[in-house]
Amino acid sequence: MKIGKRVVLSIIVLIVLGGCVFFFSSKGFSLEKQKEKTTSSAPERKVSVKVQPVKATEKASVLAFKATLKPSEEGIVSAKVGGKVSKILFENGKSVSAGEDLIILDAQDIQNQLRSAESQKKAIGASLQKLAANLEASQLNNNRLKELYDQGGTSKANFEAADSSLKMAKADVEAVKANHEAAQVNIDNISNSLSNMVIKAPMNGVIDEKNVNIGQLVSPGAVLGKVKVISPLDAVIQVEQDSIRSVKVGQKALVKLTESDQSVYEGVVKSIDLSADPNARSFQCKVRIENKDGRLKPGIFVKVEVSADRKSEVVLIPLEALSGKEGSYSVFVDENGKAIRKKVDIGEVLKDTVEIKTGLRKDEKVICTNVNSLQDGDAISSVTE
């Protein structure tokens, strides 16, 4: 009888547990259904935007190069003779004229050499005058004895002795005359060296790369500075062999500074090397820029654009559709009511439009508003401008 009660109690417990499980599972199913119903009934949020079809247009192809500005001409300031620097008459950036004094070397030693050479020449000159007088006397004596000898008035030995003396006198005069001429050459050389103790500007231009100090001992040929012509300047570009046919001497070019500085200078292709660089297979070309305001300086980097003869199709979009920063630009396009982000490479910026080199197709529509608040994949409501 006790066993029967236990069985009954167990059956009751199982029935109660089963009922609870059924109740809560039914409740959970009902809540899930209610949640799905609530979710499905909420309207999807859409961002209102304006879109514009991608435009394609033709423009003249432009060859772009990075270049370094260089002086159109350059002259070296150097010493022709060695010496000690006593004065420097310039600083970097000074405008100078050809022949202007720049550096003065200590000339004391050379001045002493000049005085000594002049004294030596004077002594040789005095000796030459005496020998010339002796030669004149020997010539008269020789003439007199020859006349006597021809008339039998003197011996042959006396005449030959007089003739020998005349020859010796002539030889002495010639030797001293040669020494006198050599002394003059020495004076001329010393005088020339003395004039070279003042180092002058080799050309008109601006001094740069100063490399000299007071008291410095300089050697002949040492570079002490440079005179550069900076108006005009040359932008040196390297043109690949595939593009060299599009570049011609006399062709116009545009020279631009950094992206932050929108200044543009006009230039012209001045020269094209006849031969290509054997390693890079490119031709060096010089673009001449007048630089009348002197704002451009040698050594700075610039962008040079040369218009080619051919035209190409480019994609343009409103500048306001572009987001991101240099090296990582993107735009949003409308794809079936979704804002889809696309990475792009940009080209030239023209007022309120920007050239897109890669990343967009002509049949797409770019989003022009709210681009900074959109997320990739956002639902949109678009209006075409």
FIKOLPA-942066 format. One record per atom (N, C-alpha, C): residue in three letters; x negated, y, z negated. Coordinates in steps of 0.02 Angstrom, whole numbers, plus 50000, padded with zeros to 5 digits. Each point is the difference from the previous one (the first is absolute). Example, Ala and Ser with C-alpha at 12.3 -4.5 7.8 and 13.67 -1.06 7.14 Angstrom:
FIKOLPA-942066
ala493404971649610;ala500455005950000;ala499555006050000;ser500185005350036;ser499585005949997;ser500395005549963;
***
This chain:
FIKOLPA-942066
met499594994050000;met500415006050000;met499575006350000;lys499434999849961;lys499545005749998;lys499685001050068;ile499844994750032;ile499705000550066;ile500465003550048;gly500634998849998;gly500495003150044;gly500045007549991;lys499925002349937;lys500035007249987;lys499405003550031;arg499424996849995;arg499405002950028;arg500065000750076;val500284995150031;val500095000350073;val500475005650019;val500525000749962;val500495005350014;val499685006849992;leu499615000849945;leu499665006549990;leu499515001650056;ser499654994950022;ser499515001250056;ser500365002150062;ile500574996850014;ile500385001850060;ile500245007249996;ile500225002049940;ile500255006949991;ile499445005050012;val499394998649972;val499435004650009;val499835000650074;leu499984994650035;leu499845000250072;leu500515004050039;ile500644999349980;ile500525003750035;ile499905007549989;val499845002049938;val499915007149984;val499405002950037;leu499464996150000;leu499395002450035;leu500135000750075;gly500344995450028;gly500155000350071;gly500435006050017;gly500475001549956;gly500425005850011;gly499615006549998;cys499525000349953;cys499595006249995;cys499585001050063;val499694994550021;val499595000550061;val500415002450059;phe500604997150007;phe500435001950056;phe500205007349996;phe500145002349937;phe500245006949990;phe499455005050020;phe499414998949972;phe499465004950013;phe499764999850072;ser499994994050031;ser499794999650070;ser500515003550044;ser500634999349983;ser500525003450039;ser499955007549991;lys499835002149938;lys499935007149986;lys499425003050038;gly499434996250001;gly499415002450035;gly500145000550074;phe500324995250029;phe500165000150071;phe500455006050016;ser500465001349953;ser500455005650011;ser499635006649998;leu499515000749952;leu499615006149994;leu499575001150063;glu499704994550025;glu499575000550059;glu500415002250060;lys500584997250007;lys500445001950055;lys500195007449995;gln500145002049935;gln500185007049989;gln499445004750018;lys499364997849983;lys499405004050015;lys499915000750075;glu500074994350035;glu499935000250073;glu500525004450032;lys500584999849972;lys500555004150026;lys499855007449990;thr499735001649940;thr499845006949984;thr499455002650046;thr499474995750008;thr499435001950041;thr500205001150073;ser500394995550026;ser500195000450070;ser500465005950013;ser500335002249948;ser500465005550011;ser499665006949995;ala499345000349970;ala499655006449994;ala499745002250068;pro500095006350021;pro499785002350066;pro499235000950000;glu499664998550057;glu499275000650007;glu499825007450007;arg499465002349962;arg499785007050003;arg499615001250064;lys500165005250037;lys499665001750061;lys499725007149996;val499385000750026;val499685006650001;val500175003450066;ser500235006149995;ser500175003850060;ser499365003150029;val499864998550063;val499405002550032;val500165002550071;lys499525003950026;lys500035002050070;lys499464996350038;val500174997850059;val499514996350040;val499925003550068;gln499434998450031;gln499875002950066;gln499664994750043;pro500234999250062;pro499684995150044;pro499265001850012;val499584994950005;val499305001050015;val499945002750071;lys499625005350009;lys499925003150066;lys499324998350030;ala500004998950064;ala499374998850036;ala499925005550052;thr499405002750004;thr499875005350049;thr499314999150030;glu499885003350056;glu499344999650033;glu499575005949980;lys499374998749990;lys499525005449989;lys499324997950028;ala499605005050013;ala499334998650027;ala499604996049949;ser499684994850024;ser499594995949955;ser499425004249973;val499874999149937;val499475003749967;val499484995249973;leu499375001350017;leu499454996249972;leu499765003649938;ala500014996649943;ala499815003149936;ala499334997249976;phe499585004449975;phe499344997949977;phe499845003549934;lys499624996749959;lys499705003249942;lys499315002450020;ala499835006049978;ala499375002950022;ala499675003949944;thr499365001350009;thr499625004349955;thr499795006250039;leu500095005849970;leu499815006250033;leu499245001149995;lys499705002150056;lys499285001250002;lys499875006850033;pro499435003149983;pro499835006350034;pro499924998850075;ser500195005050039;ser499924999450073;ser499265000450019;glu499605003549959;glu499285000450010;glu499665000049932;glu499384997849999;glu499644999649937;glu499255001050012;gly499695004349960;gly499285001450005;gly499664998649934;ile499384997650003;ile499634998249940;ile499545005849979;val500015001649936;val499545004949971;val499394996149974;ser499425001150030;ser499404996349980;ser499385004350007;ala499474998049966;ala499375003750001;ala499574997450057;lys499675004650035;lys499524998150052;lys499314998949971;val499885003149942;val499364999149964;val500154998449927;gly499524996849968;gly500094998449929;gly499875006249957;gly500295000149940;gly499885005649956;gly500444999749938;lys499895004749956;lys500385000549938;lys500555005250008;val500624998249980;val500575004550008;val499965005649948;ser500005006350025;ser499985005749954;ser500675003749997;lys500404999750054;lys500665003250000;lys500504995950040;ile500635000049977;ile500554996950037;ile500545005350008;leu500195001250062;leu500455005650015;leu500714997850018;phe500204993949981;phe500664997650019;phe500274995349948;glu500654998950002;glu500364994849963;glu500474996650047;asn500234994049982;asn500484996550041;asn500625004350012;gly500244999950061;gly500605003850018;gly499865006850029;lys499365002150001;lys499845006550027;lys500004999950076;ser500315004950031;ser499985000750073;ser499345003450019;val499664997250049;val499355002650020;val499985000850076;ser499525004150023;ser499905001150072;ser499344996850020;ala499954998150063;ala499384997050025;ala499425004749989;gly499444997449972;gly499415004149987;gly500005003449933;glu500544999449961;glu500035003249934;glu499534996449952;asp499645003949957;asp499554997149950;asp500394996049948;leu499774993849987;leu500344995849951;leu499554998149941;ile499384998250015;ile499534997749948;ile499325003250014;ile499675002349946;ile499335002850007;ile499514995749960;leu499474997850033;leu499484996049968;leu499435004649978;asp499654997849948;asp499425003849975;asp499455000150053;ala499825006050023;ala499535000750056;ala499305002249979;gln499865000149934;gln499365002649978;gln499414996350030;asp500024993450000;asp499444996050026;asp499895001450074;ile500555000450037;ile499935001150073;ile499755007150014;gln500225004849959;gln499765006850009;gln499255000449987;asn499754996349950;asn499284999749987;asn499634996750059;gln500314994750028;gln499694996750058;gln499965004850059;leu500525004150008;leu500015004650056;leu499455005349993;arg499935002749939;arg499485005049988;arg499304997050013;ser499894993849978;ser499364996750011;ser499874998850074;ala500524998050036;ala499924998750072;ala499865006450038;glu500325005449979;glu499885006450033;glu499295002549987;ser499754999049939;ser499315001949984;ser499504996050041;gln500154993550006;gln499564995650039;gln499995002150073;lys500575001850026;lys500025002250070;lys499615006550009;lys500065004449951;lys499645006350004;lys499254998950001;ala499754995449958;ala499284998549999;ala499784996950066;ile500414995650027;ile499834996950065;ile500005005350054;gly500465004849996;gly500035005350049;gly499375004349999;ala499755001549939;ala499395004049994;ala499414996350031;ser499974993549986;ser499464995950028;ser500054999750075;leu500614999750026;leu500104999850072;leu499765006450033;gln500125005749967;gln499785006450028;gln499235000350006;lys499654997549948;lys499274999950002;lys499754995550056;leu500304994150005;leu499784995250052;leu500165002850070;ala500555003550006;ala500175003050065;ala499485005350019;ala499785003949950;ala499485005150014;ala499354996650019;asn499834994649965;asn499394996250016;asn500044997150071;leu500604997750017;leu500104997150068;leu499895005450052;glu500265005949986;glu499935005550048;glu499265001850010;ala499625000149944;ala499285001550005;ala499624994550037;ser500194993849986;ser499674994450034;ser500145000150075;gln500625002150017;gln500185000350071;gln499595005450036;leu499895005749968;leu499605005550029;leu499274997950008;asn499754996749948;asn499304997750003;asn499914994850054;asn500484995650006;asn499954994750051;asn500035003150070;asn500435005050010;asn500045003350065;asn499345003550018;arg499715003449949;arg499375003650012;arg499444995350019;leu499934994449961;leu499454995350014;leu500104996350066;lys500624998850018;lys500134996750065;lys499775004550057;glu500155006449992;glu499795004750053;glu499235000450005;leu499665000049941;leu499275000149999;leu499714993550028;tyr500354994549981;tyr499764993550024;tyr500064999550075;asp500565002550027;asp500094999850072;asp499475004350036;gln499745005249966;gln499505004450031;gln499294997949981;gly499964994649960;gly499344997549979;gly499705003949943;gly500425003949965;gly499755004249947;gly499974996549932;thr500264993849994;thr499964996249937;thr499954992650016;ser499804996449949;ser499914992850012;ser500674996349998;lys499984994150028;lys500594995650000;lys500204998249929;ala499494999149957;ala500144998049931;ala500385005449963;asn499815006350012;asn500365005549967;asn500735000350024;phe500114999150063;phe500695000250027;phe500424994249973;glu499714994049998;glu500374994249975;glu500165000749925;ala499525003249963;ala500145001149929;ala500595004849991;ala500015005450040;ala500565004849997;ala500654996750021;asp499994995750049;asp500604996550024;asp500274995349947;ser499544996749964;ser500204995349947;ser500335003849942;ser499715005949984;ser500295004149946;ser500705002350019;leu500115001650063;leu500665002250023;leu500514994449992;lys499794994050019;lys500464994349994;lys500184998749927;met499525000449955;met500134998949929;met500475005449972;ala499905006150023;ala500435005549977;ala500724998950022;lys500084997850062;lys500674998550025;lys500334994449960;ala499604994749985;ala500274994449962;ala500215002249930;asp499605004349968;asp500175002449933;asp500655004150002;val500075004250051;val500615004150006;val500614995550010;glu499954995050042;glu500574995550014;glu500204996249937;ala499504997749962;ala500144996249938;ala500365004349949;val499745006049989;val500315004449951;val500685002450024;lys500075001150066;lys500655002050027;lys500524994549987;ala499804993750008;ala500464994449986;ala500205000049926;asn499505001349956;asn500165000449929;asn500475005849985;his499915005550035;his500435005849990;his500714998450022;glu500084996550056;glu500664998050023;glu500334995149952;ala499594995349974;ala500274995149951;ala500235003649937;ala499635005149980;ala500195003849940;ala500675003450010;gln500115002550062;gln500645003350015;gln500574994950000;val499884994150026;val500514994749999;val500174998249928;asn499494999649958;asn500114998549929;asn500435005449967;ile499855006350016;ile500395005649973;ile500734999550023;asp500094998450064;asp500684999450027;asp500394994549965;asn499664994349987;asn500334994449966;asn500195001949929;ile499545003349965;ile500145002049931;ile500575005149999;ser499995004750048;ser500535005150003;ser500684996750013;asn499994994950044;asn500624996350014;asn500254996549938;ser499534996949963;ser500194996749938;ser500275005049950;leu499705005949999;leu500235005249954;leu500715002250016;ser500155000550065;ser500685001850020;ser500504994549982;asn499774993849999;asn500444994449983;asn500094999149925;met499675004249960;met500124999749928;met500685002849982;val500325003350048;val500705002149993;val500434995350042;ile500424996149968;ile500434995150034;ile500655003450018;lys500194999750063;lys500575003750025;lys500584995450021;ala500595002850005;ala500604996250021;ala499934998050073;pro500114993650017;pro499924997850069;pro500575002150046;met500585002149971;met500585001650040;met500505003849957;asn500525002650032;asn500565003049963;asn500414994649968;gly500245001349940;gly500434995049968;gly500045001149925;val500164994749964;val500085000149927;val499504995249969;ile499655002249948;ile499514995849966;ile500354994649960;asp499724993950002;asp500274994449962;asp499424995249985;glu500124995649951;glu499524994849981;glu499325002949980;lys500025005349961;lys499385003049975;lys499594994749962;asn499344999850014;asn499574994949970;asn499315002949986;val499985005649963;val499375003449987;val500065004049935;asn499445000649964;asn499985003849938;asn499375004349997;ile500035005349959;ile499425004349990;ile499424996049972;gly499405001050027;gly499414996549976;gly499884993250032;gln500484997750040;gln499934993450031;gln499475000250055;leu499604994750004;leu499534999250054;leu500354996450057;val500045003250058;val500364997050057;val499494997850052;ser500194994850036;ser499584997350054;ser500295002050067;pro499595000450052;pro500265001650067;pro500534994950021;gly500565002650025;gly500544995650024;gly500504998049947;ala499875001449936;ala500474998149947;ala500665003850008;val500564996649993;val500665003250007;val500175003749936;leu500055006550004;leu500145004249941;leu500725002549998;gly500374998750051;gly500705002150005;gly500244999350071;lys500645001550011;lys500274999650068;lys500455006050013;val499985002250062;val500465005350023;val500524996750044;lys500645000949982;lys500544996550034;lys500495005050031;val500234998250060;val500535003950032;val500664996749982;ile500425003649962;ile500644997149978;ile500605003150034;ser499875004650045;ser500535002750042;ser499745000650071;pro500144994950042;pro500474994549988;pro499694994149964;leu500454995249981;leu499824993649971;leu500184994450048;asp499714994149990;asp500164994150039;asp500294994649955;ala500574997150021;ala500274994149968;ala499774994050041;val499624995649970;val499714994350036;val500464993949991;ile500264997550055;ile500464994249998;ile499704994250039;gln500244994049983;gln499794993950035;gln500614997350037;val499974999850065;val500564997850042;val499864992950025;glu500454995449986;glu499914993150022;glu500044999650076;gln499674994850027;gln499954999450073;gln500694999250033;asp500504997449964;asp500674999350029;asp500355006750009;ser499785005149962;ser500335006550003;ser499595005450033;ile499394998550019;ile499555005250024;ile500255003250065;arg500394996350040;arg500265002850062;arg500525005549988;ser500285000149940;ser500515005049984;ser499695006449971;val499355000049992;val499655005949972;val499555003050053;lys500075006550011;lys499605003450051;lys499715006549973;val499425001950026;val499705006449980;val500465005750020;gly500125004649954;gly500465005650012;gly500704998749974;gln500144993849979;gln500674998249976;gln500125003349931;lys500625002449989;lys500165003249937;lys500094994949945;ala499865002149938;ala500064995749942;ala500245004249941;leu500294996649951;leu500225003349938;leu499584997249942;val499775004449958;val499594998049942;val500395001949937;lys500134994949957;lys500395001149940;lys499584998449939;leu500155003649945;leu499654998749938;leu500374994649961;thr499985000049935;thr500324994849959;thr500765000450006;glu500324994649975;glu500734999750003;glu500315005849961;ser499685002149945;ser500275005449960;ser499915006850033;asp499505000550043;asp499875006250036;asp500214999150072;gln500545003350019;gln500294999050066;gln499705004550054;ser499445003349984;ser499685004450050;ser499794996050061;val500115002850058;val499834996750063;val499565004750041;tyr499464997350027;tyr499545003950041;tyr499984997050070;glu499975004450049;glu499954997750069;glu499274998850018;gly499894994650038;gly499334998450022;gly500024997650072;val499424998650027;val499944997650068;val499434994950003;val500104994850039;val499484994950007;val499405003150036;lys499445000349965;lys499415003550027;lys499544995250038;ser499914993949974;ser499544995350032;ser500204992849984;ile499824995550045;ile500114992849993;ile499354996550017;asp499764995849954;asp499384996450014;asp500084995650062;leu499474999650039;leu500024996050061;leu500044992549984;ser499654997949948;ser499984992849983;ser500354998749934;ala500294994149995;ala500344998049938;ala499494997449950;asp500195000649936;asp499594997149947;asp499994992450010;pro499414996950004;pro499974992950016;pro500314995549947;asn500065002449938;asn500284996049947;asn500765001049994;ala500215006349996;ala500715001449991;ala500395000250065;arg499655000350057;arg500345000650066;arg500465006150001;ser499755005549973;ser500395006250000;ser499555005650026;phe500335005350023;phe499655005850028;phe500045005849952;gln499455003249987;gln500005005949957;gln500215006150040;cys500495003649974;cys500245006150033;cys499985005749950;lys499905006050026;lys500005005949957;lys500585004550019;val500395001849950;val500565004650009;val499795006749970;arg499995005250040;arg499775006649979;arg500585004149971;ile499905002849939;ile500495004249966;ile499685006849988;glu500345005450017;glu499715006749995;glu499845002049928;asn500454998749953;asn499895001449929;asn499825007349988;lys500375004550031;lys499845007249994;lys500105002649929;asp500474997049963;asp500105002449931;asp499514996949951;gly499594995350023;gly499504997049957;gly500274995649946;arg500634998150005;arg500304995949947;arg499764992850001;leu499884997550060;leu499754993250006;leu499254999849984;lys499804994649967;lys499304999449979;lys499704993550026;pro499365000050015;pro499674993750021;pro500054994849946;gly500094993850020;gly500014994449953;gly500684997949977;ile500535004150011;ile500664998049976;ile500334995250050;phe500454995949975;phe500364995250041;phe500645003350028;val500154998550062;val500605002650033;val500314994550042;lys500625001350022;lys500354995650046;lys500035003550067;val499794996650052;val500005002850067;val500504996350043;glu500435003750033;glu500514997050044;glu499895002550071;val499934995350045;val499915001550071;val500594997250038;ser500375004150038;ser500584997750038;ser499774996050060;ala500274994050007;ala499844995850057;ala500465001750059;asp499844997250057;asp500395001550061;asp500674996350001;arg500064994649962;arg500604995950003;arg500495001849944;lys500644997950009;lys500515001249950;lys500224993449969;ser500255000349938;ser500234994049966;ser500655001649962;glu500384994749985;glu500625000749964;glu499874999549925;val500275004749961;val499905000049928;val500685000149965;val500014997349939;val500604999849959;val499975005749950;leu500535004149997;leu500035005549953;leu500604999249954;ile499905001749936;ile500554999949951;ile499965006549960;pro500555001949966;pro499975006049957;pro499504999049944;leu499655005149983;leu499494999649948;leu500314998349933;glu500635002049989;glu500344998749937;glu500164992649990;ala499964995950054;ala500144992949994;ala499394996149974;leu499425003349998;leu499384996749981;leu499905000449924;ser499784994549971;ser499844999949929;ser499344996349990;gly499725000749940;gly499364996849986;gly499435005050001;lys499394997550007;lys499405004250001;lys499524997350053;glu499465003750011;glu499534998250052;glu499754992849991;gly500054996250054;gly499794993049998;gly500564995349980;ser500575002749976;ser500564995749979;ser500665003650012;tyr500155001450063;tyr500625003450017;tyr500554994850017;ser500625002149989;ser500574995650016;ser500615004250016;val500494996650032;val500655003150014;val500544994949984;phe500625002349991;phe500574995649993;phe500405000150065;val500234994150022;val500434999550058;val500674996949980;asp500505001650038;asp500674997349988;asp500084993550037;glu500044994549964;glu500104993450029;glu500654997149973;asn500535000750039;asn500654997349981;asn500235002349931;gly499925006649987;gly500235002749937;gly499524999149943;lys499414997850012;lys499494999149948;lys499405004650016;ala499715002949947;ala499405004050008;ala499394995449996;ile499664999250056;ile499424995550003;ile499375004150008;arg499534999049953;arg499375003750002;arg499524996950052;lys499675004350039;lys499514997650049;lys499375004249994;lys499444996649998;lys499355003449999;lys499845002650071;val499725005950003;val499855003150065;val499305003149998;asp499715000650059;asp499385003850009;asp500185006450038;ile499795005649973;ile500195006450030;ile499445002950043;gly500205004550045;gly499515003550042;gly500035007449986;glu500125003950051;glu499985007349993;glu500655002649969;val499935005049956;val500575003449971;val500125006550038;leu500615000750027;leu500175005950040;leu500605003449968;lys499865005349963;lys500535003949965;lys500434995449957;asp500634998650022;asp500454996149958;asp500074992850024;thr499564997750044;thr500014993150023;thr499324996849990;val499994993449999;val499374996449992;val499984994250050;glu499434998950029;glu499914994650048;glu499894993449963;ile500364994850021;ile499934993449970;ile499644995450050;lys499414997849980;lys499604995850046;lys500244992849999;thr500124997249941;thr500234993149994;thr500504999549943;gly500464995050006;gly500464998649946;gly500735001050016;leu500155003650056;leu500695001350018;leu500134998350073;arg500654998250013;arg500224998950069;arg500455005750022;lys500055000950064;lys500405005550027;lys500754999249986;asp500244993849988;asp500714998949991;asp500215000449926;glu499555002149955;glu500165000249929;glu500245007049979;lys500325000249941;lys500235006349972;lys499655001149933;val499675005749993;val499655001449938;val500445004249954;ile499924998849935;ile500385003649950;ile499625006449983;cys500355005750001;cys499685006549993;cys500145003449933;thr500464997249960;thr500165003149935;thr499944994849945;asn499895002449939;asn499954995849940;asn499454994750005;val499505001250041;val499494994850010;val499594998749937;asn499965004949955;asn499594999149940;asn500374996349944;ser500674999550007;ser500394996449949;ser500244993250024;leu499914998550064;leu500234993650026;leu499534994349978;gln500304994149994;gln499634993849989;gln500094995450059;asp499504996050013;asp500054995450056;asp500594995349991;gly500464999950048;gly500584995849997;gly500635003349975;asp499965006349980;asp500605003649976;asp500535000350054;ala500624999349977;ala500565001050046;ala500095007450014;ile500155001750062;ile500055007050019;ile500635001250039;ser500205006449997;ser500535002550043;ser499685005550042;ser499944998750065;ser499595004550041;ser500445004350046;val499725006050013;val500295004750048;val499445001850048;thr500134999550065;thr499495001750050;thr499985007450012;glu499395002849996;glu499915007250013;glu500045001550075;
***
